């Protein structure tokens, strides 16, 4: 089946490219330090 489908589509019958991450997806992992009243990052 794999060979038949590969011949039919002229290559691999599935996508090998990784999905490009979106900003929303990356934002979830972003570092957000706690800020003091002067806008200086606080050590955790």
mmCIF file of the N, C-alpha and C atoms, coordinates in Angstrom:
data_MODEL
# 
_entry.id   MODEL 
# 
loop_
_atom_site.group_PDB 
_atom_site.id 
_atom_site.type_symbol 
_atom_site.label_atom_id 
_atom_site.label_alt_id 
_atom_site.label_comp_id 
_atom_site.label_asym_id 
_atom_site.label_entity_id 
_atom_site.label_seq_id 
_atom_site.pdbx_PDB_ins_code 
_atom_site.Cartn_x 
_atom_site.Cartn_y 
_atom_site.Cartn_z 
_atom_site.occupancy 
_atom_site.B_iso_or_equiv 
_atom_site.pdbx_formal_charge 
_atom_site.auth_seq_id 
_atom_site.auth_comp_id 
_atom_site.auth_asym_id 
_atom_site.auth_atom_id 
_atom_site.pdbx_PDB_model_num 
ATOM 1   N N  . UNK A 1 1  ? 0.824  -1.183 0.000  1.00 0.00 ? 1  UNK A N  1 
ATOM 2   C CA . UNK A 1 1  ? 0.000  0.000  0.000  1.00 0.00 ? 1  UNK A CA 1 
ATOM 3   C C  . UNK A 1 1  ? 0.872  1.251  0.000  1.00 0.00 ? 1  UNK A C  1 
ATOM 4   N N  . UNK A 1 2  ? 1.947  1.229  0.812  1.00 0.00 ? 2  UNK A N  1 
ATOM 5   C CA . UNK A 1 2  ? 2.827  2.395  0.878  1.00 0.00 ? 2  UNK A CA 1 
ATOM 6   C C  . UNK A 1 2  ? 3.431  2.684  -0.493 1.00 0.00 ? 2  UNK A C  1 
ATOM 7   N N  . UNK A 1 3  ? 3.934  1.649  -1.162 1.00 0.00 ? 3  UNK A N  1 
ATOM 8   C CA . UNK A 1 3  ? 4.548  1.827  -2.478 1.00 0.00 ? 3  UNK A CA 1 
ATOM 9   C C  . UNK A 1 3  ? 3.535  2.331  -3.500 1.00 0.00 ? 3  UNK A C  1 
ATOM 10  N N  . UNK A 1 4  ? 2.352  1.753  -3.498 1.00 0.00 ? 4  UNK A N  1 
ATOM 11  C CA . UNK A 1 4  ? 1.321  2.169  -4.450 1.00 0.00 ? 4  UNK A CA 1 
ATOM 12  C C  . UNK A 1 4  ? 0.945  3.632  -4.240 1.00 0.00 ? 4  UNK A C  1 
ATOM 13  N N  . UNK A 1 5  ? 0.777  4.029  -2.988 1.00 0.00 ? 5  UNK A N  1 
ATOM 14  C CA . UNK A 1 5  ? 0.411  5.428  -2.692 1.00 0.00 ? 5  UNK A CA 1 
ATOM 15  C C  . UNK A 1 5  ? 1.553  6.369  -3.042 1.00 0.00 ? 5  UNK A C  1 
ATOM 16  N N  . UNK A 1 6  ? 2.789  5.955  -2.779 1.00 0.00 ? 6  UNK A N  1 
ATOM 17  C CA . UNK A 1 6  ? 3.949  6.782  -3.112 1.00 0.00 ? 6  UNK A CA 1 
ATOM 18  C C  . UNK A 1 6  ? 4.025  7.038  -4.609 1.00 0.00 ? 6  UNK A C  1 
ATOM 19  N N  . UNK A 1 7  ? 3.760  6.014  -5.396 1.00 0.00 ? 7  UNK A N  1 
ATOM 20  C CA . UNK A 1 7  ? 3.766  6.171  -6.854 1.00 0.00 ? 7  UNK A CA 1 
ATOM 21  C C  . UNK A 1 7  ? 2.612  7.074  -7.288 1.00 0.00 ? 7  UNK A C  1 
ATOM 22  N N  . UNK A 1 8  ? 1.458  6.891  -6.675 1.00 0.00 ? 8  UNK A N  1 
ATOM 23  C CA . UNK A 1 8  ? 0.277  7.685  -7.022 1.00 0.00 ? 8  UNK A CA 1 
ATOM 24  C C  . UNK A 1 8  ? 0.500  9.177  -6.784 1.00 0.00 ? 8  UNK A C  1 
ATOM 25  N N  . UNK A 1 9  ? 1.117  9.534  -5.652 1.00 0.00 ? 9  UNK A N  1 
ATOM 26  C CA . UNK A 1 9  ? 1.304  10.953 -5.328 1.00 0.00 ? 9  UNK A CA 1 
ATOM 27  C C  . UNK A 1 9  ? 2.652  11.487 -5.800 1.00 0.00 ? 9  UNK A C  1 
ATOM 28  N N  . UNK A 1 10 ? 3.533  10.617 -6.280 1.00 0.00 ? 10 UNK A N  1 
ATOM 29  C CA . UNK A 1 10 ? 4.822  11.057 -6.795 1.00 0.00 ? 10 UNK A CA 1 
ATOM 30  C C  . UNK A 1 10 ? 5.819  11.399 -5.702 1.00 0.00 ? 10 UNK A C  1 
ATOM 31  N N  . UNK A 1 11 ? 5.741  10.719 -4.584 1.00 0.00 ? 11 UNK A N  1 
ATOM 32  C CA . UNK A 1 11 ? 6.655  10.957 -3.470 1.00 0.00 ? 11 UNK A CA 1 
ATOM 33  C C  . UNK A 1 11 ? 6.125  10.304 -2.210 1.00 0.00 ? 11 UNK A C  1 
ATOM 34  N N  . UNK A 1 12 ? 6.565  10.810 -1.083 1.00 0.00 ? 12 UNK A N  1 
ATOM 35  C CA . UNK A 1 12 ? 6.088  10.252 0.179  1.00 0.00 ? 12 UNK A CA 1 
ATOM 36  C C  . UNK A 1 12 ? 4.615  10.606 0.381  1.00 0.00 ? 12 UNK A C  1 
ATOM 37  N N  . UNK A 1 13 ? 3.824  9.666  0.840  1.00 0.00 ? 13 UNK A N  1 
ATOM 38  C CA . UNK A 1 13 ? 2.389  9.930  0.997  1.00 0.00 ? 13 UNK A CA 1 
ATOM 39  C C  . UNK A 1 13 ? 2.029  10.647 2.298  1.00 0.00 ? 13 UNK A C  1 
ATOM 40  N N  . UNK A 1 14 ? 2.983  11.360 2.861  1.00 0.00 ? 14 UNK A N  1 
ATOM 41  C CA . UNK A 1 14 ? 2.716  12.137 4.065  1.00 0.00 ? 14 UNK A CA 1 
ATOM 42  C C  . UNK A 1 14 ? 3.673  13.315 4.101  1.00 0.00 ? 14 UNK A C  1 
ATOM 43  N N  . UNK A 1 15 ? 3.356  14.325 4.887  1.00 0.00 ? 15 UNK A N  1 
ATOM 44  C CA . UNK A 1 15 ? 4.155  15.547 4.965  1.00 0.00 ? 15 UNK A CA 1 
ATOM 45  C C  . UNK A 1 15 ? 5.270  15.372 5.988  1.00 0.00 ? 15 UNK A C  1 
ATOM 46  N N  . UNK A 1 16 ? 6.515  15.679 5.599  1.00 0.00 ? 16 UNK A N  1 
ATOM 47  C CA . UNK A 1 16 ? 7.663  15.519 6.480  1.00 0.00 ? 16 UNK A CA 1 
ATOM 48  C C  . UNK A 1 16 ? 8.099  16.833 7.125  1.00 0.00 ? 16 UNK A C  1 
ATOM 49  N N  . UNK A 1 17 ? 7.485  17.931 6.742  1.00 0.00 ? 17 UNK A N  1 
ATOM 50  C CA . UNK A 1 17 ? 7.889  19.233 7.276  1.00 0.00 ? 17 UNK A CA 1 
ATOM 51  C C  . UNK A 1 17 ? 7.278  19.478 8.648  1.00 0.00 ? 17 UNK A C  1 
ATOM 52  N N  . UNK A 1 18 ? 8.082  19.982 9.594  1.00 0.00 ? 18 UNK A N  1 
ATOM 53  C CA . UNK A 1 18 ? 7.506  20.306 10.900 1.00 0.00 ? 18 UNK A CA 1 
ATOM 54  C C  . UNK A 1 18 ? 6.608  21.533 10.784 1.00 0.00 ? 18 UNK A C  1 
ATOM 55  N N  . UNK A 1 19 ? 5.644  21.612 11.658 1.00 0.00 ? 19 UNK A N  1 
ATOM 56  C CA . UNK A 1 19 ? 4.761  22.778 11.654 1.00 0.00 ? 19 UNK A CA 1 
ATOM 57  C C  . UNK A 1 19 ? 5.507  23.970 12.221 1.00 0.00 ? 19 UNK A C  1 
ATOM 58  N N  . UNK A 1 20 ? 5.322  25.124 11.610 1.00 0.00 ? 20 UNK A N  1 
ATOM 59  C CA . UNK A 1 20 ? 5.934  26.354 12.080 1.00 0.00 ? 20 UNK A CA 1 
ATOM 60  C C  . UNK A 1 20 ? 5.203  26.809 13.332 1.00 0.00 ? 20 UNK A C  1 
ATOM 61  N N  . UNK A 1 21 ? 5.941  27.030 14.428 1.00 0.00 ? 21 UNK A N  1 
ATOM 62  C CA . UNK A 1 21 ? 5.247  27.454 15.656 1.00 0.00 ? 21 UNK A CA 1 
ATOM 63  C C  . UNK A 1 21 ? 4.661  28.852 15.505 1.00 0.00 ? 21 UNK A C  1 
ATOM 64  N N  . UNK A 1 22 ? 3.529  29.063 16.102 1.00 0.00 ? 22 UNK A N  1 
ATOM 65  C CA . UNK A 1 22 ? 2.893  30.372 16.076 1.00 0.00 ? 22 UNK A CA 1 
ATOM 66  C C  . UNK A 1 22 ? 3.379  31.189 17.272 1.00 0.00 ? 22 UNK A C  1 
ATOM 67  N N  . UNK A 1 23 ? 3.194  32.476 17.209 1.00 0.00 ? 23 UNK A N  1 
ATOM 68  C CA . UNK A 1 23 ? 3.582  33.330 18.325 1.00 0.00 ? 23 UNK A CA 1 
ATOM 69  C C  . UNK A 1 23 ? 2.824  32.945 19.588 1.00 0.00 ? 23 UNK A C  1 
ATOM 70  N N  . UNK A 1 24 ? 1.540  32.633 19.447 1.00 0.00 ? 24 UNK A N  1 
ATOM 71  C CA . UNK A 1 24 ? 0.732  32.249 20.606 1.00 0.00 ? 24 UNK A CA 1 
ATOM 72  C C  . UNK A 1 24 ? 1.276  30.982 21.251 1.00 0.00 ? 24 UNK A C  1 
ATOM 73  N N  . UNK A 1 25 ? 1.720  30.042 20.430 1.00 0.00 ? 25 UNK A N  1 
ATOM 74  C CA . UNK A 1 25 ? 2.278  28.810 20.970 1.00 0.00 ? 25 UNK A CA 1 
ATOM 75  C C  . UNK A 1 25 ? 3.592  29.045 21.690 1.00 0.00 ? 25 UNK A C  1 
ATOM 76  N N  . UNK A 1 26 ? 4.430  29.937 21.165 1.00 0.00 ? 26 UNK A N  1 
ATOM 77  C CA . UNK A 1 26 ? 5.716  30.233 21.795 1.00 0.00 ? 26 UNK A CA 1 
ATOM 78  C C  . UNK A 1 26 ? 5.546  31.096 23.042 1.00 0.00 ? 26 UNK A C  1 
ATOM 79  N N  . UNK A 1 27 ? 4.545  31.954 23.026 1.00 0.00 ? 27 UNK A N  1 
ATOM 80  C CA . UNK A 1 27 ? 4.321  32.864 24.146 1.00 0.00 ? 27 UNK A CA 1 
ATOM 81  C C  . UNK A 1 27 ? 4.059  32.089 25.442 1.00 0.00 ? 27 UNK A C  1 
ATOM 82  N N  . UNK A 1 28 ? 3.480  30.927 25.320 1.00 0.00 ? 28 UNK A N  1 
ATOM 83  C CA . UNK A 1 28 ? 3.177  30.095 26.486 1.00 0.00 ? 28 UNK A CA 1 
ATOM 84  C C  . UNK A 1 28 ? 4.453  29.714 27.246 1.00 0.00 ? 28 UNK A C  1 
ATOM 85  N N  . UNK A 1 29 ? 5.574  29.600 26.526 1.00 0.00 ? 29 UNK A N  1 
ATOM 86  C CA . UNK A 1 29 ? 6.837  29.194 27.146 1.00 0.00 ? 29 UNK A CA 1 
ATOM 87  C C  . UNK A 1 29 ? 7.763  30.371 27.454 1.00 0.00 ? 29 UNK A C  1 
ATOM 88  N N  . UNK A 1 30 ? 7.313  31.574 27.210 1.00 0.00 ? 30 UNK A N  1 
ATOM 89  C CA . UNK A 1 30 ? 8.148  32.758 27.418 1.00 0.00 ? 30 UNK A CA 1 
ATOM 90  C C  . UNK A 1 30 ? 8.404  33.003 28.905 1.00 0.00 ? 30 UNK A C  1 
ATOM 91  N N  . UNK A 1 31 ? 9.592  33.480 29.202 1.00 0.00 ? 31 UNK A N  1 
ATOM 92  C CA . UNK A 1 31 ? 9.958  33.803 30.576 1.00 0.00 ? 31 UNK A CA 1 
ATOM 93  C C  . UNK A 1 31 ? 9.356  35.155 30.929 1.00 0.00 ? 31 UNK A C  1 
ATOM 94  N N  . UNK A 1 32 ? 8.645  35.231 32.039 1.00 0.00 ? 32 UNK A N  1 
ATOM 95  C CA . UNK A 1 32 ? 8.040  36.483 32.494 1.00 0.00 ? 32 UNK A CA 1 
ATOM 96  C C  . UNK A 1 32 ? 8.435  36.707 33.951 1.00 0.00 ? 32 UNK A C  1 
ATOM 97  N N  . UNK A 1 33 ? 9.463  37.503 34.164 1.00 0.00 ? 33 UNK A N  1 
ATOM 98  C CA . UNK A 1 33 ? 9.894  37.741 35.538 1.00 0.00 ? 33 UNK A CA 1 
ATOM 99  C C  . UNK A 1 33 ? 8.890  38.618 36.289 1.00 0.00 ? 33 UNK A C  1 
ATOM 100 N N  . UNK A 1 34 ? 8.898  38.496 37.593 1.00 0.00 ? 34 UNK A N  1 
ATOM 101 C CA . UNK A 1 34 ? 8.087  39.370 38.439 1.00 0.00 ? 34 UNK A CA 1 
ATOM 102 C C  . UNK A 1 34 ? 8.794  40.716 38.524 1.00 0.00 ? 34 UNK A C  1 
ATOM 103 N N  . UNK A 1 35 ? 8.060  41.787 38.315 1.00 0.00 ? 35 UNK A N  1 
ATOM 104 C CA . UNK A 1 35 ? 8.643  43.134 38.321 1.00 0.00 ? 35 UNK A CA 1 
ATOM 105 C C  . UNK A 1 35 ? 8.288  43.864 39.610 1.00 0.00 ? 35 UNK A C  1 
ATOM 106 N N  . UNK A 1 36 ? 9.223  44.677 40.084 1.00 0.00 ? 36 UNK A N  1 
ATOM 107 C CA . UNK A 1 36 ? 8.902  45.509 41.250 1.00 0.00 ? 36 UNK A CA 1 
ATOM 108 C C  . UNK A 1 36 ? 8.265  46.810 40.769 1.00 0.00 ? 36 UNK A C  1 
ATOM 109 N N  . UNK A 1 37 ? 7.976  47.733 41.658 1.00 0.00 ? 37 UNK A N  1 
ATOM 110 C CA . UNK A 1 37 ? 7.285  48.963 41.293 1.00 0.00 ? 37 UNK A CA 1 
ATOM 111 C C  . UNK A 1 37 ? 8.109  49.857 40.374 1.00 0.00 ? 37 UNK A C  1 
ATOM 112 N N  . UNK A 1 38 ? 9.441  49.644 40.327 1.00 0.00 ? 38 UNK A N  1 
ATOM 113 C CA . UNK A 1 38 ? 10.310 50.437 39.436 1.00 0.00 ? 38 UNK A CA 1 
ATOM 114 C C  . UNK A 1 38 ? 10.516 49.767 38.084 1.00 0.00 ? 38 UNK A C  1 
ATOM 115 N N  . UNK A 1 39 ? 9.878  48.619 37.876 1.00 0.00 ? 39 UNK A N  1 
ATOM 116 C CA . UNK A 1 39 ? 10.018 47.907 36.610 1.00 0.00 ? 39 UNK A CA 1 
ATOM 117 C C  . UNK A 1 39 ? 11.277 47.074 36.528 1.00 0.00 ? 39 UNK A C  1 
ATOM 118 N N  . UNK A 1 40 ? 11.866 46.739 37.693 1.00 0.00 ? 40 UNK A N  1 
ATOM 119 C CA . UNK A 1 40 ? 13.069 45.923 37.729 1.00 0.00 ? 40 UNK A CA 1 
ATOM 120 C C  . UNK A 1 40 ? 12.678 44.485 38.042 1.00 0.00 ? 40 UNK A C  1 
ATOM 121 N N  . UNK A 1 41 ? 13.233 43.537 37.286 1.00 0.00 ? 41 UNK A N  1 
ATOM 122 C CA . UNK A 1 41 ? 12.912 42.135 37.486 1.00 0.00 ? 41 UNK A CA 1 
ATOM 123 C C  . UNK A 1 41 ? 13.398 41.662 38.859 1.00 0.00 ? 41 UNK A C  1 
ATOM 124 N N  . UNK A 1 42 ? 12.565 40.878 39.514 1.00 0.00 ? 42 UNK A N  1 
ATOM 125 C CA . UNK A 1 42 ? 12.891 40.346 40.829 1.00 0.00 ? 42 UNK A CA 1 
ATOM 126 C C  . UNK A 1 42 ? 13.418 38.925 40.695 1.00 0.00 ? 42 UNK A C  1 
ATOM 127 N N  . UNK A 1 43 ? 14.358 38.583 41.555 1.00 0.00 ? 43 UNK A N  1 
ATOM 128 C CA . UNK A 1 43 ? 14.893 37.212 41.563 1.00 0.00 ? 43 UNK A CA 1 
ATOM 129 C C  . UNK A 1 43 ? 13.887 36.291 42.221 1.00 0.00 ? 43 UNK A C  1 
ATOM 130 N N  . UNK A 1 44 ? 13.736 35.124 41.678 1.00 0.00 ? 44 UNK A N  1 
ATOM 131 C CA . UNK A 1 44 ? 12.764 34.160 42.207 1.00 0.00 ? 44 UNK A CA 1 
ATOM 132 C C  . UNK A 1 44 ? 13.451 33.196 43.127 1.00 0.00 ? 44 UNK A C  1 
# 
